[in-house]
């Protein structure tokens, strides 16, 4: 919620799996729709990696050949 109003996050650690335990209801977005999540244990885990496509960088230091 703080990120939406101009706050910033801080990376604590990199992991494959994390479990979050909430003690009160918190606002969330699911598929872009706002909702309120009741107190719960949230488990987030890395399933697999997706291939990403990146645009090739244009080389400006090499002269063009005519």
Protein Blocks (a to p, Z undefined) as FASTA:
>chain_A
ZZmnopacddfbdcfbdcdddfbdcdddeehiacdddddddddddfbdcdddddddddfk
bccdZZ
